[in-house]
Amino acid sequence: MGFATDAIHGGDGNDDETGAVTPPIHLSTTFARHSVEEGRDYTYSRHNNPTREHLEKLVARLEGGSEGMAFASGMAAITAIFSTFTNGDHFVVTDNVYSGTFRALRKLQEHNGVKITFSDSSNLVAFKHSLTDETKLVFIETPTNPLLKVSDISSIAEAAHERGSLLCVDNSCLTPYLQQPLSLGADLVIHSTSKYFSGHSDTIGGVVITSNQEIAAALRSIQSVNGAVLSPFDCWLLMRGIKTLALRMNRHSENGQLIAEYLSNHPKVSKVYYPGLPSQPNSELARRQSSGSGGIVSVELEDQALAIRFLNSLKLFRLAESVGGVESMASHPYTMTFGKLSVEEKDHMGILPQLVRLSAGIEDVEDLIEDIDNAFEKAS
Ligand SMILES: *Cc1c(COP(=O)(O)O)cnc(C)c1O
């Protein structure tokens, strides 16, 4: 079956009892046994819940994995994976990694004795040199946010496996509709479902997908013991969002592409980051491993003052710390999403004060471009 069909029917959520075409939300915290001797499939909703199970099967199917695990946030999903490693293990991580992931890794390094090497995963040769025989986890994002660097998933998977390491890909920016890392050799995929996967800026969540039974069992145990599971209502909201994932991602990519092209020709813009532009490094690779570039477009303006005046002048683009909603959003990564990092850390990552990140929603692109145009006029 095609992706859009799977997104609607793939979770097998038909309610045979009532015929409801949309699955019910099972809010029950606990499930009564038939008798002391005879239990049921479900016991207590932290361990397992029918609505969560429905969602987990759906996301596993969409990513082409056998197991899905839903967590209370993207960070809960990421830290669940990290917590399966021990003292002395070595990680190699994309240097332009999501700021929350970076902060979690820094804590892991300080308190848990995990050794971490940050390296630019879009530079394949240098990145491979960072891997050693002690490397247990390679963690990449592609494209990265906000600099949209693209990394070669299948070559990195091969290099990781040669060293006996696992590869985990954060696929939040593209979703399985545009890119499927497991089919390119990755062992684990994570998503912040708070972004494109749910798509409506109304639920925080995270999922992990894998076909590795051993890792899946470890992560299920962490779900039960640490307890940061996604609530039944949030699972349902996410499933509702997933029904339109294919439609939304097509539109995000179309709008992103047109906005990136418009900005490449704008006199106030000194640099555009968008993998869908043929002039970009790795645009060829992006075309090969994904079927669209999504809605995130970053630009550098003349200086920080212009960037801030521009952002403050936007009207349709909401000034907000997120991406992936149906509504367009804009942010100043230097002071907002990366605000807690030191100047040196931001410098090292290439997050400059004049950088602006746009998240193209699914509105009419003419209106979005007019909003950008008006904001430039007001800011200049
Ligand atoms: C937002 C985000 C996260 C963290 O997810 P939360 O749901 O906010 O905890 C992780 N990775 C990427 C790429 C993100 O954009």
The ligand as an SDF file (V2000), in Angstrom:
LIG
                    3D

 15 15  0  0  0  0  0  0  0  0999 V2000
   12.1110   19.7180   18.7280 C   0  0  0  0  0  0  0  0  0  0  0  0
   13.1560   18.7520   18.3850 C   0  0  0  0  0  0  0  0  0  0  0  0
   13.5870   17.8080   19.3080 C   0  0  0  0  0  0  0  0  0  0  0  0
   13.0510   17.7340   20.7270 C   0  0  0  0  0  0  0  0  0  0  0  0
   11.7140   17.3650   20.7610 O   0  0  0  0  0  0  0  0  0  0  0  0
   10.6570   17.8300   21.8960 P   0  0  0  0  0  0  0  0  0  0  0  0
    9.3880   17.1940   21.4290 O   0  0  0  0  0  0  0  0  0  0  0  0
   10.6270   19.3130   21.9070 O   0  0  0  0  0  0  0  0  0  0  0  0
   11.1460   17.2650   23.1920 O   0  0  0  0  0  0  0  0  0  0  0  0
   14.5590   16.9090   18.9040 C   0  0  0  0  0  0  0  0  0  0  0  0
   15.0910   16.9510   17.6680 N   0  0  0  0  0  0  0  0  0  0  0  0
   14.7030   17.8570   16.7500 C   0  0  0  0  0  0  0  0  0  0  0  0
   15.3320   17.8620   15.4020 C   0  0  0  0  0  0  0  0  0  0  0  0
   13.7280   18.7990   17.0730 C   0  0  0  0  0  0  0  0  0  0  0  0
   13.3680   19.7070   16.1690 O   0  0  0  0  0  0  0  0  0  0  0  0
  1  2  1  0
  2  3  1  0
  2 14  2  0
  3  4  1  0
  3 10  2  0
  4  5  1  0
  5  6  1  0
  6  7  2  0
  6  8  1  0
  6  9  1  0
 10 11  1  0
 11 12  2  0
 12 13  1  0
 12 14  1  0
 14 15  1  0
M  END
$$$$
